[in-house]
Amino acid sequence: MFEKSNSFAREGLHALLSQNSEAQKYFNSLPDYIRDMIGERADSVQSLDELHRYAENLLAGDK
């Protein structure tokens, strides 16, 4: 998972995961490399729906 020291740039995802247990469970179920990729653009992830869409798009690229 991402470092808390980088939370200013990643506040969207950090806030979502700290406030939404379903989002946290889903995020933790993803492969490490997908979590890393989402973490790189975490400021744009503001909702569980956005998290699902972003992860699904990344996973679809693997097929």
MODELLER restraints for C-alpha pairs under 7 A, 6 or more apart:
rsr = mdl.restraints
at = mdl.atoms
rsr.add(forms.Gaussian(group=physical.xy_distance, feature=features.Distance(at['CA:1:A'], at['CA:35:A']), mean=6.87, stdev=0.5))
rsr.add(forms.Gaussian(group=physical.xy_distance, feature=features.Distance(at['CA:2:A'], at['CA:39:A']), mean=6.40, stdev=0.5))
rsr.add(forms.Gaussian(group=physical.xy_distance, feature=features.Distance(at['CA:7:A'], at['CA:14:A']), mean=6.64, stdev=0.5))
rsr.add(forms.Gaussian(group=physical.xy_distance, feature=features.Distance(at['CA:9:A'], at['CA:43:A']), mean=5.97, stdev=0.5))
rsr.add(forms.Gaussian(group=physical.xy_distance, feature=features.Distance(at['CA:10:A'], at['CA:42:A']), mean=4.81, stdev=0.5))
rsr.add(forms.Gaussian(group=physical.xy_distance, feature=features.Distance(at['CA:10:A'], at['CA:43:A']), mean=4.58, stdev=0.5))
rsr.add(forms.Gaussian(group=physical.xy_distance, feature=features.Distance(at['CA:11:A'], at['CA:43:A']), mean=5.77, stdev=0.5))
rsr.add(forms.Gaussian(group=physical.xy_distance, feature=features.Distance(at['CA:12:A'], at['CA:42:A']), mean=5.99, stdev=0.5))
rsr.add(forms.Gaussian(group=physical.xy_distance, feature=features.Distance(at['CA:12:A'], at['CA:43:A']), mean=4.58, stdev=0.5))
rsr.add(forms.Gaussian(group=physical.xy_distance, feature=features.Distance(at['CA:12:A'], at['CA:44:A']), mean=6.41, stdev=0.5))
rsr.add(forms.Gaussian(group=physical.xy_distance, feature=features.Distance(at['CA:12:A'], at['CA:45:A']), mean=5.51, stdev=0.5))
rsr.add(forms.Gaussian(group=physical.xy_distance, feature=features.Distance(at['CA:12:A'], at['CA:46:A']), mean=5.07, stdev=0.5))
rsr.add(forms.Gaussian(group=physical.xy_distance, feature=features.Distance(at['CA:13:A'], at['CA:42:A']), mean=5.01, stdev=0.5))
rsr.add(forms.Gaussian(group=physical.xy_distance, feature=features.Distance(at['CA:13:A'], at['CA:43:A']), mean=6.22, stdev=0.5))
rsr.add(forms.Gaussian(group=physical.xy_distance, feature=features.Distance(at['CA:13:A'], at['CA:45:A']), mean=5.41, stdev=0.5))
rsr.add(forms.Gaussian(group=physical.xy_distance, feature=features.Distance(at['CA:13:A'], at['CA:46:A']), mean=6.29, stdev=0.5))
rsr.add(forms.Gaussian(group=physical.xy_distance, feature=features.Distance(at['CA:16:A'], at['CA:23:A']), mean=6.92, stdev=0.5))
rsr.add(forms.Gaussian(group=physical.xy_distance, feature=features.Distance(at['CA:16:A'], at['CA:46:A']), mean=6.48, stdev=0.5))
rsr.add(forms.Gaussian(group=physical.xy_distance, feature=features.Distance(at['CA:16:A'], at['CA:47:A']), mean=6.54, stdev=0.5))
rsr.add(forms.Gaussian(group=physical.xy_distance, feature=features.Distance(at['CA:17:A'], at['CA:23:A']), mean=5.73, stdev=0.5))
rsr.add(forms.Gaussian(group=physical.xy_distance, feature=features.Distance(at['CA:17:A'], at['CA:24:A']), mean=4.73, stdev=0.5))
rsr.add(forms.Gaussian(group=physical.xy_distance, feature=features.Distance(at['CA:23:A'], at['CA:48:A']), mean=5.62, stdev=0.5))
rsr.add(forms.Gaussian(group=physical.xy_distance, feature=features.Distance(at['CA:27:A'], at['CA:35:A']), mean=6.82, stdev=0.5))
rsr.add(forms.Gaussian(group=physical.xy_distance, feature=features.Distance(at['CA:34:A'], at['CA:55:A']), mean=6.86, stdev=0.5))
rsr.add(forms.Gaussian(group=physical.xy_distance, feature=features.Distance(at['CA:34:A'], at['CA:58:A']), mean=6.94, stdev=0.5))
rsr.add(forms.Gaussian(group=physical.xy_distance, feature=features.Distance(at['CA:45:A'], at['CA:51:A']), mean=5.90, stdev=0.5))
